[in-house]
């Protein structure tokens, strides 16, 4: 498996399991309905673990344009490979979102709430405030990227370098994403990944979901620009401190 394919498949599993838990918790008549925030944040962390384990030996398991950009800014990833990795991440995210819809299709049809239908695809703020929402995404992503730089052993994100200790090496980033979700995710739903939000949002706009409502394009730039800014700031600070 080459790096491009690994990023597609790893990101696909990330979104399948991550957005899948949101669908399970928020859509009606599911076994996990009303499972709550702990269920969502835990499954999202395990979704990251799954994607990293799959992709790490082949691509370094970026699975996130913010990770790719952060590594490039810090001089740890080849700028020439950035567009290809980001393209793969968006393809994987869209495939994962499509699979979530296929699995929960009956439950999407059972819901009369367009916001719940959308929640299984993209993020939305708990309180709409452009400045605060942008800051939330910047800080959440800053924490993600900055801490990744300090993981010991083989660095997550280094090109074609497996995470240390086999699958156990994916555990640090798993706990990191879990902590971000539990501590910082309550404001915007912690996209902290442009592909994770924009890819599924595009899929939501295209799929024939009955009564699906708006894809909220007016907000869509925040979970893209916020993570980019956060990643660049984290990389610059790391470069100064190292």
C-alpha positions as CSV (number, residue, x, y, z in Angstrom):
1,X,0.0,0.0,0.0
2,X,1.4,3.4,-0.9
3,X,1.1,6.6,1.1
4,X,-1.7,8.1,-0.9
5,X,-3.8,4.9,-0.5
6,X,-3.0,4.7,3.1
7,X,-4.2,8.3,3.8
8,X,-7.4,7.5,1.9
9,X,-8.2,4.3,3.8
10,X,-7.0,5.6,7.2
11,X,-9.1,8.8,6.9
12,X,-12.0,6.8,5.7
13,X,-12.0,4.6,8.8
14,X,-11.5,7.7,11.0
15,X,-14.7,9.3,9.6
16,X,-16.6,6.0,9.4
17,X,-16.2,5.4,13.1
18,X,-16.1,9.0,14.2
19,X,-19.1,10.3,12.3
20,X,-20.7,6.9,12.8
21,X,-20.8,7.3,16.6
22,X,-22.5,10.7,16.1
23,X,-25.1,9.1,14.0
24,X,-25.6,6.4,16.5
25,X,-26.1,8.9,19.4
26,X,-28.2,11.6,17.8
27,X,-30.4,9.8,15.2
28,X,-33.7,8.3,16.4
29,X,-34.3,4.6,17.0
30,X,-30.7,3.6,17.1
31,X,-29.3,1.3,19.8
32,X,-27.0,4.1,21.0
33,X,-29.6,7.0,20.9
34,X,-28.9,9.6,23.6
35,X,-25.6,8.0,24.5
36,X,-24.1,11.4,25.3
37,X,-20.8,13.3,24.9
38,X,-18.7,10.7,26.7
39,X,-19.7,8.1,24.1
40,X,-19.0,10.4,21.2
41,X,-15.6,11.6,22.4
42,X,-14.5,8.1,23.4
43,X,-15.5,6.6,20.0
44,X,-13.8,9.5,18.1
45,X,-10.6,8.8,20.0
46,X,-10.8,5.1,19.1
47,X,-11.6,6.1,15.5
48,X,-8.2,8.0,15.5
49,X,-6.5,4.9,16.9
50,X,-8.0,2.8,14.1
51,X,-7.0,5.1,11.3
52,X,-3.5,5.6,12.7
53,X,-2.9,1.9,13.0
54,X,-3.9,1.3,9.4
55,X,-2.0,4.2,7.8
56,X,1.1,4.7,10.0
57,X,3.4,2.1,8.4
58,X,2.8,3.6,4.9
59,X,2.2,7.3,5.2
60,X,2.9,8.3,8.8
61,X,-0.9,8.5,9.4
62,X,-1.5,12.3,9.0
63,X,-5.3,11.8,8.3
64,X,-5.7,15.5,8.7
65,X,-4.6,18.4,6.5
66,X,-3.7,20.3,9.7
67,X,-1.2,17.6,10.6
68,X,0.3,17.6,7.1
69,X,0.6,21.4,7.1
70,X,2.0,21.6,10.6
71,X,4.7,19.0,9.8
72,X,5.6,20.8,6.6
73,X,5.9,24.2,8.3
74,X,8.1,22.6,11.0
75,X,10.4,21.2,8.2
76,X,9.4,17.6,9.0
77,X,7.5,16.9,5.8
78,X,8.2,17.6,2.1
79,X,6.1,20.5,0.8
80,X,5.9,18.8,-2.6
81,X,3.8,16.0,-1.0
82,X,1.4,18.2,0.8
83,X,-1.3,18.5,-2.0
84,X,-1.3,14.8,-2.6
85,X,-1.8,14.0,1.1
86,X,-4.6,16.6,1.5
87,X,-6.3,15.2,-1.6
88,X,-6.2,11.7,-0.1
89,X,-7.5,12.9,3.2
90,X,-10.5,14.6,1.6
91,X,-11.3,11.5,-0.6
92,X,-11.1,9.3,2.5
93,X,-13.3,11.7,4.6
94,X,-16.0,11.8,1.9
95,X,-16.0,8.0,1.5
96,X,-16.3,7.5,5.2
97,X,-19.2,10.0,5.4
98,X,-20.9,8.2,2.5
99,X,-20.6,4.8,4.4
100,X,-22.1,6.4,7.5
101,X,-25.1,7.4,5.5
102,X,-25.4,4.0,4.0
103,X,-25.3,2.3,7.4
104,X,-27.8,4.7,9.1
105,X,-29.9,5.4,6.1
106,X,-33.1,4.2,7.7
107,X,-32.4,6.3,10.8
108,X,-31.8,9.4,8.8
109,X,-35.2,8.9,7.2
110,X,-36.8,8.4,10.6
111,X,-35.6,11.8,11.9
112,X,-37.6,14.9,11.3
113,X,-34.9,17.2,12.7
114,X,-32.5,18.5,9.9
115,X,-29.9,19.6,12.5
116,X,-29.6,16.0,13.8
117,X,-29.2,14.7,10.2
118,X,-26.4,17.3,9.6
119,X,-24.7,16.5,13.0
120,X,-23.6,13.1,11.6
121,X,-21.7,14.9,8.9
122,X,-20.3,18.3,9.9
123,X,-19.7,20.3,13.0
124,X,-21.7,23.3,14.3
125,X,-21.2,25.7,17.2
126,X,-23.1,25.3,20.5
127,X,-23.3,29.1,20.6
128,X,-22.8,30.9,17.2
129,X,-20.1,33.5,17.7
130,X,-17.7,33.8,14.8
131,X,-14.7,35.0,16.8
132,X,-15.1,32.6,19.7
133,X,-15.8,29.7,17.3
134,X,-12.7,30.4,15.3
135,X,-10.6,30.8,18.5
136,X,-11.9,27.4,19.7
137,X,-10.8,25.6,16.5
138,X,-7.5,27.4,16.6
139,X,-6.7,26.4,20.2
140,X,-8.0,22.8,19.8
141,X,-5.8,22.2,16.8
142,X,-2.9,24.0,18.3
143,X,-3.0,21.6,21.2
144,X,-3.3,18.6,18.8
145,X,-0.3,19.6,16.6
146,X,1.9,21.0,19.4
147,X,1.6,17.9,21.5
148,X,2.1,15.5,18.6
149,X,5.5,17.1,18.0
150,X,6.5,16.0,21.5
151,X,5.4,12.4,21.4
152,X,8.4,10.1,22.1
153,X,9.6,7.3,19.8
154,X,8.8,7.4,16.1
155,X,7.0,10.7,15.3
156,X,3.5,10.5,14.2
157,X,3.3,12.0,10.8
158,X,6.9,11.3,9.7
159,X,6.8,10.1,6.1
160,X,6.5,6.3,5.9
161,X,7.6,5.8,9.5
162,X,5.5,3.6,11.7
163,X,4.3,4.8,15.1
164,X,6.6,3.3,17.8
165,X,5.7,0.0,19.5
166,X,3.4,-1.1,16.7
167,X,-0.3,-0.4,17.4
168,X,0.5,0.7,20.9
169,X,2.3,3.7,19.5
170,X,-1.1,5.0,18.4
171,X,-2.3,5.2,22.0
172,X,-0.8,8.7,22.8
173,X,-2.6,10.4,19.9
174,X,-5.8,8.5,20.9
175,X,-5.7,9.9,24.4
176,X,-4.7,13.3,23.1
177,X,-7.8,13.5,20.9
178,X,-10.0,12.1,23.7
179,X,-8.7,14.8,26.0
180,X,-9.3,17.6,23.5
181,X,-12.8,16.4,22.9
182,X,-13.6,16.1,26.6
183,X,-12.0,19.4,27.6
184,X,-12.3,21.7,24.6
185,X,-14.9,20.2,22.3
186,X,-18.0,21.6,23.8
187,X,-18.0,24.8,21.9
188,X,-17.7,23.8,18.3
189,X,-17.6,20.0,18.3
190,X,-13.8,20.1,17.8
191,X,-13.4,19.6,14.1
192,X,-9.6,20.2,14.4
193,X,-9.4,18.7,11.0
194,X,-10.5,20.5,7.8
195,X,-11.0,17.2,5.9
196,X,-13.1,15.8,8.7
197,X,-15.5,18.6,8.5
198,X,-15.5,19.9,4.9
199,X,-15.4,16.5,3.2
200,X,-18.6,15.1,5.0
201,X,-20.2,18.5,4.7
202,X,-19.9,18.2,0.9
203,X,-21.3,14.7,1.0
204,X,-24.2,16.0,3.1
205,X,-25.0,18.6,0.5
206,X,-25.0,16.0,-2.3
207,X,-26.8,13.0,-0.7
208,X,-30.6,12.6,-1.2
209,X,-31.4,12.7,2.5
210,X,-35.1,13.4,3.0
211,X,-35.7,16.7,4.9
212,X,-32.0,17.2,5.4
213,X,-32.0,21.0,5.5
214,X,-29.0,23.3,5.0
215,X,-25.3,22.2,5.0
216,X,-24.6,25.5,6.9
217,X,-22.0,26.8,4.4
218,X,-21.9,30.1,6.2
219,X,-20.0,28.4,9.1
220,X,-18.0,26.0,6.9
221,X,-14.9,28.1,6.7
222,X,-14.3,28.1,10.5
223,X,-13.5,24.4,10.8
224,X,-11.2,24.8,7.8
225,X,-9.3,28.1,8.6
226,X,-9.2,27.6,12.3
227,X,-7.3,24.3,12.2
228,X,-4.9,25.7,9.6
229,X,-4.1,28.7,11.8
230,X,-3.7,26.5,14.9
231,X,-1.4,24.0,13.0
232,X,0.8,26.8,11.7
233,X,1.1,28.5,15.1
234,X,1.9,25.1,16.8
235,X,4.6,24.4,14.2
236,X,6.2,27.8,14.5
237,X,6.3,27.7,18.3
238,X,7.7,24.2,18.2
239,X,10.4,25.4,15.8
240,X,11.3,28.2,18.1
241,X,11.5,26.0,21.2
242,X,13.1,22.9,19.9
